[in-house]
Amino acid sequence: MYHENTETLSISLPVFFVHFINGYITTHENKSPSLVIQDALQLLYEREQGRTSHVIQKQADINGGRACIANTRLTVWNLVVWHQLGLSDQELLTKYPQLTQNQLDATWNYYAHNKDEIERDIKENEEIDNLSDEELVSKSND
């Protein structure tokens, strides 16, 4: 029988990483622990690099080029608004079952690194919501 020599390794992990693993295990119970840790390490690396390019994308023909979850029409600004209104990650995952915790984490990371852009998107949307039907028609004809 093979006995592996084990040593204890003590490292300090960012709080978000621990929350990510706990949340990910809860929402992906059938996923192996090694894949959960692999996803978490990938997210940690991307977060350190300030990158979310494979999860958050901008395409001119989708949502006016605003940042959204890849392969969806869910915008970062919309998810940020829900979060600011008090919805937890778990509530957002319930509201949008096609989302994963990894995508939400990438959304919060993108927002943290691109706050001005997302706040501008939120403000523009609020301005559109405040327009009357006649003003919307007039703007679309311009």
C-alpha positions as CSV (number, residue, x, y, z in Angstrom):
1,M,0.0,0.0,0.0
2,Y,1.3,3.4,-0.9
3,H,1.5,6.0,1.8
4,E,2.0,9.5,0.8
5,N,4.2,11.7,3.0
6,T,1.9,14.6,3.9
7,E,3.0,17.9,5.2
8,T,0.8,20.7,6.4
9,L,0.9,23.8,4.3
10,S,-0.4,27.0,5.8
11,I,-1.4,29.8,3.4
12,S,-3.5,32.9,3.7
13,L,-6.4,33.0,1.2
14,P,-8.4,36.0,0.3
15,V,-11.9,36.0,1.9
16,F,-13.6,36.1,-1.5
17,F,-11.7,32.9,-2.4
18,V,-13.0,31.0,0.6
19,H,-16.6,32.4,-0.1
20,F,-16.2,31.4,-3.7
21,I,-15.3,27.8,-2.8
22,N,-18.1,27.5,-0.2
23,G,-20.7,29.0,-2.6
24,Y,-19.5,27.0,-5.5
25,I,-19.7,23.8,-3.7
26,T,-23.2,24.6,-2.6
27,T,-24.4,25.4,-6.1
28,H,-22.4,22.7,-7.8
29,E,-22.8,19.7,-5.4
30,N,-22.1,17.2,-8.2
31,K,-18.8,18.8,-9.2
32,S,-15.6,17.2,-7.9
33,P,-13.7,19.2,-5.2
34,S,-10.6,19.3,-7.5
35,L,-12.6,21.0,-10.3
36,V,-14.1,23.4,-7.7
37,I,-10.6,24.3,-6.5
38,Q,-9.4,24.6,-10.2
39,D,-12.2,27.1,-10.9
40,A,-11.4,29.0,-7.8
41,L,-7.7,29.2,-8.6
42,Q,-8.5,30.4,-12.1
43,L,-10.7,33.1,-10.7
44,L,-8.1,34.1,-8.1
45,Y,-5.5,34.4,-10.9
46,E,-7.8,36.5,-13.1
47,R,-8.8,38.7,-10.2
48,E,-5.1,39.4,-9.4
49,Q,-4.6,40.2,-13.1
50,G,-7.8,42.3,-13.2
51,R,-9.0,40.1,-16.1
52,T,-12.4,38.8,-16.7
53,S,-12.3,38.6,-20.5
54,H,-13.6,35.0,-21.0
55,V,-16.6,35.7,-18.7
56,I,-17.4,39.3,-19.3
57,Q,-17.5,40.5,-22.9
58,K,-18.5,43.6,-24.9
59,Q,-19.8,43.2,-28.4
60,A,-21.2,46.1,-30.4
61,D,-24.2,44.1,-31.6
62,I,-25.2,43.0,-28.1
63,N,-26.7,45.4,-25.6
64,G,-25.2,48.4,-27.4
65,G,-21.7,47.1,-26.6
66,R,-22.2,47.2,-22.9
67,A,-20.3,44.7,-20.7
68,C,-22.3,41.5,-20.2
69,I,-21.9,37.9,-19.2
70,A,-20.4,36.0,-22.2
71,N,-23.0,34.3,-24.4
72,T,-25.9,36.0,-22.6
73,R,-27.6,39.4,-22.7
74,L,-27.3,39.9,-19.0
75,T,-25.4,43.2,-18.5
76,V,-22.9,43.9,-15.7
77,W,-24.8,47.1,-14.8
78,N,-28.1,45.2,-14.4
79,L,-26.6,42.7,-12.1
80,V,-24.8,45.5,-10.1
81,V,-28.1,47.3,-9.7
82,W,-29.8,44.1,-8.4
83,H,-26.9,43.7,-6.0
84,Q,-27.1,47.3,-4.9
85,L,-30.8,46.8,-4.2
86,G,-29.8,44.1,-1.7
87,L,-30.0,40.8,-3.7
88,S,-27.4,38.3,-2.5
89,D,-25.4,36.2,-4.9
90,Q,-27.6,33.2,-4.0
91,E,-30.8,35.2,-4.8
92,L,-29.3,36.3,-8.1
93,L,-28.4,32.7,-9.0
94,T,-32.0,31.8,-8.2
95,K,-33.4,34.7,-10.3
96,Y,-31.0,33.8,-13.2
97,P,-30.5,30.0,-13.0
98,Q,-28.3,30.1,-16.1
99,L,-25.7,32.0,-14.1
100,T,-22.9,30.5,-12.1
101,Q,-21.1,31.8,-9.1
102,N,-18.0,32.2,-11.2
103,Q,-19.9,34.5,-13.5
104,L,-21.1,36.6,-10.6
105,D,-17.7,36.8,-9.1
106,A,-16.3,37.9,-12.5
107,T,-19.1,40.5,-12.6
108,W,-18.2,42.0,-9.2
109,N,-14.5,41.9,-10.3
110,Y,-15.3,43.7,-13.5
111,Y,-17.3,46.3,-11.7
112,A,-14.5,46.9,-9.2
113,H,-12.0,47.5,-12.0
114,N,-14.4,49.4,-14.3
115,K,-16.6,51.3,-11.8
116,D,-16.9,54.5,-13.9
117,E,-18.0,52.6,-17.0
118,I,-20.7,50.6,-15.1
119,E,-21.9,53.6,-13.1
120,R,-22.3,55.5,-16.4
121,D,-24.3,52.6,-17.8
122,I,-26.6,52.6,-14.8
123,K,-27.1,56.4,-15.0
124,E,-27.9,56.2,-18.8
125,N,-30.5,53.4,-18.1
126,E,-32.1,55.5,-15.3
127,E,-32.4,58.4,-17.7
128,I,-34.1,56.2,-20.3
129,D,-36.5,54.9,-17.7
130,N,-37.5,58.4,-16.8
131,L,-38.4,59.4,-20.4
132,S,-42.0,59.4,-21.5
133,D,-43.1,57.3,-24.4
134,E,-43.2,60.4,-26.7
135,E,-39.6,61.3,-25.7
136,L,-38.5,57.7,-26.4
137,V,-40.1,57.8,-29.9
138,S,-38.5,61.2,-30.6
139,K,-35.1,60.0,-29.5
140,S,-35.3,56.8,-31.7
141,N,-36.2,59.0,-34.7
142,D,-33.1,61.2,-34.2
